Amino acid sequence: MTYVGKSPADIIATAVDTTTGTFSGDLTVDTNTLYVDSANNRVGIGTTVPSRKLSIYDATTPYMALYDGSSGTTVTDGFQVQFASGNAYLWNYENGFTAFGTNANERMRIDSSGRVMIGTTIEGDSSADDLTVAGSANTGITIRAGASNSSSIYMSDDTSGAGEYAGYIAYSHSSNSMSFGVSSGQKVIIDSSGNVGIGTSSPASIGSGRVSLNVNGTTDSFVFVGANSTNTGFLQGASSFAALVGSSVPLLLQSTGANNIQFSTNGSERMRIDSSGNLLVGATSSNAGAFGAISPQILVAGTIPQVALHETDTDKDGYIGISSSTMFIQTADAIPIRFGTSDTERMRIASDGKVTLTQQVAAKAPSFRAYMGAGQTVTTNTVTVGAFNTEVWDSNSNYDTSTYRFTPTVAGYYHFTVQVFASVSTNRAMVGFRKNGSSNTETFHAGSAAGGGICYQSDALIDLNGSSDYVEAVFYHEQGSNVTCNNNIALTNFAGHLLMAT
């Protein structure tokens, strides 16, 4: 029913039941100011086609305002609901809170400072009171993401760029790992097995049922320990510590100041490195001993202190210790004990107790004996190297049957003998030795054909350097015609052996 242009009296007379005070039919007030749709029981303000029980329309910004006696009645007073350009607003223009409730109970409020409180009307600490969530039992916040996505909390100091995620906590549901970010980059990660990585996104795994802590820096990595805000020591890993400790090592465990590093098991100290660098096992202080208070030293203390050595590939054992006031160095297996200086063995105790001093006799002293496998013809007036081409023995494989040279691998003084059986008349003949191709020792004999020939003999002491020096035996005669040397091993042979190593 429309009453545009009619007086209020005509409207009342026509539309109002004076008995009940009830209007019937549609009602339009000033075209779009107020419209009542009687057929659909809807009210429109600013519209004649209300789509809800109450529809408010304005071509620019529709408002609905609530005022009370304590507020003003201007556009900046009271509580107002606004919708503009697709955006919805709830405005409390007064200096009070806005509360939200269900089931007759307040569930959330926003106070006049903009702080949000859920389950409480009291904000948290002033340094973190923008959002407070409270409950009387277990209380929490759930962030639910897709199975292949991440749930994250970002700490930001900017509205764009890396500053939007300056710090963050992120959980990857695809890898089930938790990341912690600092300065817009991941710094700590806990993987699905519980391994922790600091400075690495892939902490090492050390097997089922085990977890690891990985600290990885681009140059050095430190784990500091201390008390009362003072660092008393640290564990450091790096590719090179040349600038720090003067040498390149992969791991450094260090105590700062005059402090000890102690190791304990079962509630008791077992070992320590004291501030002087002494390694103490079973003791808490170093011993002065016969050499005085020397540092650093290794001290093993106990009722029967010993150091045990075990070779895993051969399953052999050795011990150094003290028992019943007696110092012992011994093996548990049939193996020798050797002693050396300057990286060279000087003495050895064999498994049967025999002692060998290598300064006088090498553990396997070079020695050899050789003879001629066939008779050798020697031209007159010509110094000829004896063709001793067949070995009787050669302990260190130092004799060459093709060059007839002995080149030992142990430096020292050697004794050589040579004998040659040949038929030479009264003219001179000689046997001897050459060192490195030069004459060293020559022995002359007068020739005689009596008995079918003469056995010429010579011996010498020659020092050799154990690397390049060699010795060969030579034969010479002035017979005037060629002479053939007998190849009998007992009559014609060349031998040598080490007397003393140098």
C-alpha positions as CSV (number, residue, x, y, z in Angstrom):
1,M,0.0,0.0,0.0
2,T,1.4,3.4,-1.0
3,Y,0.6,6.7,0.6
4,V,2.8,9.0,-1.3
5,G,1.4,12.6,-1.1
6,K,-1.2,11.8,1.5
7,S,-1.5,13.4,4.8
8,P,-0.8,11.4,8.0
9,A,-4.5,11.6,8.9
10,D,-5.5,10.0,5.6
11,I,-2.9,7.3,6.1
12,I,-4.1,6.5,9.5
13,A,-7.7,6.6,8.6
14,T,-7.2,4.2,5.7
15,A,-4.5,1.7,6.8
16,V,-4.6,1.5,10.6
17,D,-7.0,-0.7,12.5
18,T,-7.8,1.7,15.3
19,T,-8.7,-1.1,17.5
20,T,-5.3,-3.0,17.3
21,G,-3.0,-0.3,16.0
22,T,-1.9,-2.6,13.2
23,F,-1.0,-1.5,9.6
24,S,-1.9,-3.8,6.8
25,G,-0.3,-4.2,3.3
26,D,3.0,-2.7,2.1
27,L,4.3,0.5,3.6
28,T,6.5,3.1,1.8
29,V,7.9,6.1,3.5
30,D,9.4,8.8,1.3
31,T,10.0,6.5,-1.6
32,N,13.3,4.7,-0.4
33,T,13.6,6.0,3.1
34,L,11.6,3.1,4.6
35,Y,9.8,0.3,2.8
36,V,7.9,-2.6,4.4
37,D,7.4,-5.7,2.2
38,S,4.3,-7.2,3.7
39,A,4.3,-10.2,1.4
40,N,7.8,-11.4,2.4
41,N,7.8,-9.7,5.9
42,R,11.0,-7.7,5.0
43,V,12.0,-4.2,5.8
44,G,14.2,-2.0,3.5
45,I,16.0,1.2,4.4
46,G,17.1,3.0,1.4
47,T,15.7,0.3,-0.9
48,T,12.2,-1.0,-2.0
49,V,13.5,-4.5,-2.7
50,P,14.8,-5.8,0.6
51,S,16.3,-9.3,0.2
52,R,16.7,-10.0,4.0
53,K,14.5,-9.3,7.0
54,L,16.3,-6.0,7.3
55,S,18.2,-4.6,4.3
56,I,20.0,-1.3,4.4
57,Y,21.2,0.3,1.2
58,D,23.2,3.4,0.4
59,A,24.9,4.0,-3.0
60,T,28.2,4.9,-1.3
61,T,28.6,3.8,2.3
62,P,25.8,2.3,4.3
63,Y,26.0,2.7,8.1
64,M,24.0,1.4,11.1
65,A,24.6,3.2,14.3
66,L,23.8,2.4,18.0
67,Y,24.0,5.1,20.6
68,D,23.2,5.3,24.3
69,G,23.0,7.9,27.0
70,S,26.8,7.9,27.6
71,S,27.7,8.5,23.9
72,G,27.1,11.2,21.5
73,T,24.9,10.9,18.4
74,T,27.3,12.1,15.7
75,V,28.9,10.0,12.9
76,T,31.9,9.4,15.2
77,D,30.0,8.3,18.2
78,G,28.6,5.0,19.5
79,F,28.8,1.6,17.8
80,Q,28.5,1.5,14.1
81,V,28.4,-1.2,11.4
82,Q,29.7,-0.1,8.0
83,F,30.1,-1.7,4.5
84,A,32.1,0.1,1.8
85,S,33.7,-1.0,-1.5
86,G,33.4,-4.7,-0.7
87,N,34.8,-4.2,2.9
88,A,32.9,-4.6,6.2
89,Y,33.6,-2.7,9.3
90,L,32.6,-2.9,13.0
91,W,33.3,0.4,14.7
92,N,33.3,1.2,18.4
93,Y,33.9,4.9,18.4
94,E,33.9,5.1,22.2
95,N,36.9,4.5,24.5
96,G,35.7,1.0,25.4
97,F,36.1,-2.7,24.4
98,T,34.2,-4.7,21.8
99,A,33.1,-8.1,23.0
100,F,32.0,-11.3,21.2
101,G,30.1,-14.0,22.9
102,T,28.3,-17.4,22.5
103,N,26.1,-19.4,24.7
104,A,25.6,-16.4,27.0
105,N,29.3,-16.1,27.6
106,E,31.9,-13.7,26.4
107,R,34.5,-15.5,24.1
108,M,36.6,-12.7,22.8
109,R,37.1,-9.0,23.2
110,I,39.1,-6.3,21.6
111,D,40.0,-3.6,24.1
112,S,40.3,0.1,23.4
113,S,44.1,-0.3,22.7
114,G,43.4,-2.9,20.0
115,R,44.5,-5.9,22.0
116,V,42.7,-9.2,21.4
117,M,41.9,-11.5,24.3
118,I,40.4,-14.9,23.7
119,G,39.0,-16.7,26.7
120,T,40.0,-13.9,29.0
121,T,39.5,-10.3,29.8
122,I,43.0,-9.7,31.0
123,E,45.8,-9.1,28.5
124,G,49.3,-10.8,28.7
125,D,52.6,-9.2,29.5
126,S,53.1,-5.8,28.0
127,S,55.9,-7.0,25.7
128,A,53.6,-9.6,24.0
129,D,50.0,-8.5,24.8
130,D,48.6,-7.9,21.3
131,L,47.0,-11.4,21.3
132,T,46.2,-13.3,24.5
133,V,44.7,-16.8,24.5
134,A,43.6,-18.3,27.8
135,G,41.8,-21.3,29.0
136,S,41.2,-23.2,32.3
137,A,42.7,-26.5,30.9
138,N,45.0,-27.3,27.9
139,T,45.1,-24.2,25.7
140,G,46.6,-23.7,22.3
141,I,46.4,-22.4,18.7
142,T,46.1,-24.8,15.8
143,I,47.5,-23.8,12.3
144,R,46.3,-26.4,9.8
145,A,47.8,-26.6,6.3
146,G,47.7,-29.0,3.4
147,A,49.6,-32.3,3.6
148,S,52.2,-31.0,1.1
149,N,52.4,-27.5,2.4
150,S,53.7,-25.6,5.5
151,S,52.3,-24.1,8.7
152,S,54.2,-21.0,9.6
153,I,54.5,-18.1,12.0
154,Y,56.4,-15.1,10.6
155,M,58.0,-12.2,12.6
156,S,58.1,-9.1,10.4
157,D,59.4,-5.6,10.6
158,D,58.5,-4.5,7.1
159,T,55.5,-4.6,4.7
160,S,57.4,-6.0,1.7
161,G,60.6,-8.0,0.8
162,A,62.7,-10.1,3.3
163,G,61.6,-7.9,6.2
164,E,58.2,-9.6,6.1
165,Y,59.8,-12.9,7.3
166,A,62.8,-11.5,9.3
167,G,62.2,-14.3,11.8
168,Y,59.9,-17.3,11.4
169,I,58.9,-20.7,12.6
170,A,57.8,-23.1,9.8
171,Y,56.6,-26.7,9.8
172,S,56.9,-28.6,6.5
173,H,54.1,-31.2,6.4
174,S,55.7,-32.9,3.4
175,S,59.0,-33.6,5.1
176,N,57.7,-33.4,8.7
177,S,60.5,-31.0,9.7
178,M,60.5,-27.8,11.8
179,S,62.6,-24.8,10.7
180,F,63.6,-21.7,12.6
181,G,64.5,-18.6,10.7
182,V,66.6,-15.6,11.7
183,S,67.5,-12.6,9.6
184,S,65.2,-13.9,6.8
185,G,67.0,-17.2,6.5
186,Q,66.8,-20.7,8.0
187,K,69.3,-21.2,10.8
188,V,68.0,-24.2,12.7
189,I,66.1,-27.3,11.5
190,I,64.8,-30.4,13.3
191,D,64.2,-33.2,10.8
192,S,61.6,-36.0,11.0
193,S,64.1,-38.3,12.9
194,G,64.8,-35.6,15.5
195,N,68.2,-34.7,14.2
196,V,69.0,-31.0,14.8
197,G,70.9,-28.9,12.3
198,I,72.3,-25.5,13.1
199,G,73.7,-23.8,10.0
200,T,72.7,-26.7,7.8
201,S,69.5,-27.8,6.2
202,S,70.5,-31.5,6.1
203,P,71.6,-32.7,9.5
204,A,73.5,-36.0,9.4
205,S,71.6,-39.1,10.4
206,I,73.6,-41.7,12.4
207,G,71.2,-44.6,12.3
208,S,67.8,-45.8,13.5
209,G,67.0,-44.9,17.1
210,R,69.8,-42.3,17.2
211,V,69.6,-38.5,16.9
212,S,72.4,-36.0,16.2
213,L,73.2,-32.3,16.7
214,N,75.0,-30.8,13.7
215,V,76.6,-27.4,13.9
216,N,77.9,-26.2,10.6
217,G,79.4,-22.8,9.8
218,T,80.9,-21.4,6.6
219,T,84.3,-21.2,8.3
220,D,84.2,-22.1,12.0
221,S,81.5,-23.6,14.2
222,F,81.4,-23.2,18.0
223,V,79.5,-24.8,20.9
224,F,80.1,-22.7,24.0
225,V,79.5,-23.8,27.6
226,G,79.7,-21.7,30.7
227,A,78.1,-20.5,34.0
228,N,77.0,-17.2,35.4
229,S,77.1,-15.5,31.9
230,T,80.8,-16.5,31.5
231,N,82.0,-18.8,28.7
232,T,84.4,-21.4,30.4
233,G,85.0,-23.5,27.4
234,F,83.9,-24.4,23.9
235,L,83.9,-27.1,21.2
236,Q,84.9,-25.8,17.8
237,G,84.9,-27.4,14.4
238,A,86.6,-25.9,11.3
239,S,88.3,-26.7,8.1
240,S,91.5,-24.9,9.3
241,F,92.6,-23.5,12.6
242,A,95.9,-22.2,11.4
243,A,95.1,-18.6,12.6
244,L,93.7,-19.8,15.9
245,V,96.1,-22.5,17.2
246,G,98.9,-22.5,14.7
247,S,98.0,-25.8,12.9
248,S,95.3,-27.2,10.7
249,V,93.0,-29.5,12.7
250,P,89.3,-30.4,12.1
251,L,88.0,-30.3,15.7
252,L,89.0,-28.2,18.8
253,L,87.8,-28.8,22.4
254,Q,89.1,-25.9,24.5
255,S,88.8,-24.6,28.0
256,T,89.2,-20.8,28.4
257,G,91.4,-19.5,31.1
258,A,93.2,-21.7,33.7
259,N,90.5,-24.4,33.7
260,N,90.5,-28.2,33.3
261,I,88.6,-30.3,30.9
262,Q,87.2,-33.4,32.7
263,F,85.6,-36.6,31.5
264,S,83.4,-38.7,33.7
265,T,81.4,-42.0,33.6
266,N,79.0,-43.5,36.2
267,G,79.2,-40.3,38.3
268,S,83.0,-40.4,38.7
269,E,85.9,-38.5,37.0
270,R,87.9,-40.9,34.8
271,M,90.2,-38.5,32.9
272,R,91.1,-34.8,32.7
273,I,93.3,-32.5,30.8
274,D,94.5,-29.9,33.3
275,S,95.3,-26.2,32.6
276,S,99.0,-27.1,32.0
277,G,98.1,-29.5,29.2
278,N,98.8,-32.7,31.2
279,L,96.6,-35.7,30.4
280,L,95.7,-37.5,33.6
281,V,93.9,-40.8,33.6
282,G,92.7,-42.0,37.1
283,A,94.5,-38.9,38.7
284,T,93.6,-35.3,39.3
285,S,97.2,-33.9,39.6
286,S,100.4,-34.5,37.7
287,N,103.6,-36.1,39.2
288,A,107.0,-34.4,39.5
289,G,109.0,-37.6,39.0
290,A,112.8,-37.8,38.3
291,F,112.7,-35.1,35.6
292,G,110.9,-32.5,37.8
293,A,107.4,-31.0,37.3
294,I,107.5,-31.3,33.5
295,S,104.5,-30.3,31.3
296,P,102.8,-31.6,29.4
297,Q,102.8,-35.2,30.5
298,I,100.6,-38.2,30.3
299,L,99.9,-39.8,33.7
300,V,98.0,-43.1,34.1
301,A,97.4,-43.8,37.8
302,G,95.8,-46.8,39.5
303,T,96.7,-49.9,41.5
304,I,98.0,-51.6,38.4
305,P,98.2,-48.7,35.9
306,Q,98.8,-49.8,32.3
307,V,98.3,-48.7,28.7
308,A,97.0,-51.5,26.5
309,L,97.5,-51.5,22.7
310,H,95.4,-53.7,20.3
311,E,96.0,-54.2,16.6
312,T,92.5,-55.0,15.2
313,D,93.5,-56.5,11.9
314,T,95.9,-59.1,13.5
315,D,94.2,-59.3,16.9
316,K,97.6,-58.7,18.7
317,D,98.0,-57.0,22.1
318,G,100.8,-55.2,23.9
319,Y,101.0,-53.5,27.4
320,I,103.0,-50.9,29.2
321,G,102.4,-50.6,32.9
322,I,103.5,-51.1,36.5
323,S,102.7,-54.1,38.7
324,S,104.1,-55.0,42.2
325,S,106.6,-52.1,41.9
326,T,107.9,-53.4,38.6
327,M,107.7,-51.6,35.3
328,F,106.8,-53.8,32.3
329,I,106.7,-53.5,28.6
330,Q,105.3,-56.8,27.1
331,T,103.2,-58.4,24.4
332,A,100.4,-60.8,24.9
333,D,101.2,-62.7,21.7
334,A,104.3,-64.2,20.0
335,I,105.4,-60.9,18.4
336,P,108.7,-58.9,18.8
337,I,109.3,-55.7,20.6
338,R,111.4,-53.1,18.7
339,F,113.1,-50.0,19.8
340,G,114.3,-47.2,17.5
341,T,115.7,-43.7,17.1
342,S,115.5,-41.2,14.2
343,D,112.8,-43.4,12.7
344,T,115.2,-46.3,12.5
345,E,115.1,-49.6,14.4
346,R,118.1,-49.9,16.8
347,M,117.2,-52.9,18.9
348,R,114.7,-55.8,18.8
349,I,113.5,-58.4,21.4
350,A,112.2,-61.4,19.5
351,S,109.2,-63.4,20.7
352,D,111.6,-66.1,22.0
353,G,113.5,-63.4,24.1
354,K,116.6,-63.0,21.9
355,V,117.9,-59.5,21.7
356,T,119.3,-58.1,18.4
357,L,121.2,-54.8,18.3
358,T,120.8,-53.4,14.8
359,Q,123.7,-51.0,15.2
360,Q,126.0,-54.1,15.1
361,V,123.9,-56.7,13.2
362,A,120.8,-55.8,11.3
363,A,117.6,-57.7,12.0
364,K,118.0,-59.2,8.5
365,A,121.6,-58.3,7.6
366,P,122.3,-58.2,3.9
367,S,124.6,-61.1,2.9
368,F,125.1,-63.2,-0.2
369,R,127.3,-66.0,-1.7
370,A,127.5,-66.7,-5.5
371,Y,129.6,-68.8,-7.8
372,M,130.2,-69.2,-11.5
373,G,127.7,-71.4,-13.2
374,A,130.2,-72.0,-16.0
375,G,133.9,-71.6,-16.5
376,Q,134.9,-68.0,-17.4
377,T,137.7,-67.1,-19.9
378,V,139.8,-64.1,-18.8
379,T,141.9,-62.3,-21.4
380,T,145.5,-61.6,-20.5
381,N,146.4,-58.2,-19.1
382,T,142.7,-57.3,-18.7
383,V,141.0,-56.6,-15.4
384,T,137.8,-58.7,-15.8
385,V,134.7,-58.7,-13.6
386,G,134.0,-62.2,-12.2
387,A,130.9,-63.7,-13.8
388,F,129.4,-65.0,-10.5
389,N,126.0,-65.6,-12.0
390,T,124.5,-68.3,-9.7
391,E,123.4,-67.5,-6.1
392,V,123.8,-69.8,-3.2
393,W,121.8,-67.3,-1.1
394,D,120.9,-63.6,-1.1
395,S,119.2,-62.6,2.2
396,N,117.9,-59.2,1.1
397,S,117.9,-59.7,-2.7
398,N,120.8,-57.2,-3.0
399,Y,123.0,-59.2,-5.4
400,D,122.4,-59.0,-9.2
401,T,123.3,-62.2,-11.1
402,S,123.3,-60.3,-14.4
403,T,125.7,-57.4,-13.5
404,Y,127.5,-59.4,-10.8
405,R,127.1,-56.5,-8.4
406,F,126.2,-56.4,-4.7
407,T,124.2,-53.2,-3.9
408,P,123.1,-53.5,-0.2
409,T,120.1,-51.5,1.2
410,V,121.6,-51.1,4.7
411,A,124.4,-48.7,5.2
412,G,127.4,-50.0,7.1
413,Y,130.7,-51.8,7.0
414,Y,130.8,-55.0,4.9
415,H,133.3,-57.9,4.7
416,F,133.9,-59.4,1.3
417,T,135.8,-62.6,0.2
418,V,136.6,-63.8,-3.3
419,Q,138.5,-66.8,-4.6
420,V,139.2,-68.0,-8.1
421,F,140.8,-71.3,-9.1
422,A,142.8,-71.0,-12.4
423,S,146.0,-72.4,-14.1
424,V,148.5,-69.6,-14.3
425,S,152.3,-70.1,-14.7
426,T,154.9,-68.0,-12.9
427,N,153.5,-64.7,-14.2
428,R,151.6,-62.4,-11.9
429,A,147.8,-62.8,-11.2
430,M,145.4,-60.7,-9.1
431,V,142.0,-61.0,-7.5
432,G,140.3,-58.1,-5.7
433,F,137.2,-55.8,-5.5
434,R,136.0,-52.6,-7.1
435,K,133.6,-50.2,-5.4
436,N,131.4,-48.2,-7.8
437,G,133.7,-49.2,-10.7
438,S,137.0,-48.1,-9.1
439,S,139.7,-50.4,-7.7
440,N,139.3,-50.8,-3.9
441,T,141.4,-53.8,-2.9
442,E,143.8,-55.9,-5.0
443,T,145.8,-59.0,-4.0
444,F,148.6,-60.3,-6.2
445,H,149.8,-63.9,-6.4
446,A,152.7,-65.6,-8.2
447,G,151.4,-68.2,-10.6
448,S,152.2,-71.9,-10.5
449,A,150.9,-74.8,-12.6
450,A,151.7,-77.3,-9.9
451,G,148.8,-79.5,-9.0
452,G,146.8,-78.2,-12.0
453,G,146.4,-74.5,-10.9
454,I,146.2,-72.0,-8.0
455,C,143.3,-70.8,-5.9
456,Y,143.6,-67.0,-5.7
457,Q,141.9,-65.4,-2.7
458,S,141.2,-61.9,-1.4
459,D,139.1,-60.3,1.3
460,A,138.3,-56.7,2.3
461,L,136.3,-54.4,4.6
462,I,134.4,-51.8,2.5
463,D,131.9,-49.1,3.7
464,L,128.7,-48.7,1.7
465,N,126.0,-46.1,1.9
466,G,123.0,-48.5,1.7
467,S,121.6,-47.0,-1.5
468,S,123.8,-46.5,-4.6
469,D,127.2,-48.0,-3.6
470,Y,128.0,-51.4,-5.1
471,V,130.9,-53.9,-5.1
472,E,132.0,-56.4,-7.7
473,A,134.9,-58.9,-7.7
474,V,137.6,-58.7,-10.4
475,F,140.4,-61.0,-11.8
476,Y,143.6,-60.1,-13.6
477,H,146.6,-62.1,-15.0
478,E,149.7,-61.7,-17.1
479,Q,149.9,-65.2,-18.5
480,G,150.3,-64.2,-22.1
481,S,147.4,-66.3,-23.2
482,N,143.8,-66.5,-22.0
483,V,143.0,-68.3,-18.8
484,T,139.8,-70.2,-17.9
485,C,138.5,-69.9,-14.3
486,N,137.2,-73.1,-12.8
487,N,133.4,-73.1,-12.0
488,N,133.6,-75.4,-8.9
489,I,131.5,-73.7,-6.2
490,A,134.1,-74.7,-3.5
491,L,137.0,-73.2,-5.5
492,T,135.6,-70.2,-7.3
493,N,133.1,-68.0,-5.3
494,F,132.2,-64.4,-4.2
495,A,130.6,-63.6,-0.9
496,G,129.9,-60.7,1.5
497,H,128.0,-59.7,4.6
498,L,127.2,-56.8,6.9
499,L,129.5,-56.4,9.9
500,M,128.0,-53.2,11.4
501,A,125.3,-50.9,10.3
502,T,125.9,-47.1,10.3
